[in-house]
C-alpha cells in the first residue's frame, strides 16, 4: 500500500491522545485528514481493515503510550470526570433517563446498591466522596420540584 501525507495525518489524528476530538474515532480522523465528510465512514473502515495500515496505527498508538509513560487503560479519575461531564450534560438538556442511568451506574460502582437486603451494622460503611454525595442529594431535590410545562403558540 502506498501512503501519502493524508494517510500519515490520519494516523496522527487517530492515535494522538492530545487530539481529543479525533483520537480513537476513525471516521472523524478520516474526515480531518482527507477532508471528505461524505464517504468518511466507509473509507475509514476499509482503510483500518488493511492489516499493514492497521499495524502502522497500532505502532503509533503504542509509541504515544510509551512517550506518556502510562497505560492506555482508563483510570478511575478519568472515569469519574467523564461521569461528572455526562451528568452535567444530562442536567443541561433535561435528559432524566440518561441522568438516572448515569447516577445508577455511579452508585453501582461505589457498591451503594445491592440486589438484596444487606445488614451493614456490624461492618464499617465505606465513605462516599462529597462530590458524588452532593450530586445524589441535588438529584433528589430536583426530582421533588414540580414539572411545569408552558403552553406556546
Secondary structure as UniProt FT lines:
FT   HELIX           5..15
FT   TURN            17..18
FT   TURN            20..24
FT   HELIX           26..34
FT   TURN            38..39
FT   HELIX           40..49
FT   HELIX           51..68
FT   HELIX           76..93
FT   HELIX           96..109
FT   TURN            110..111
FT   TURN            121..122
FT   HELIX           130..144
//
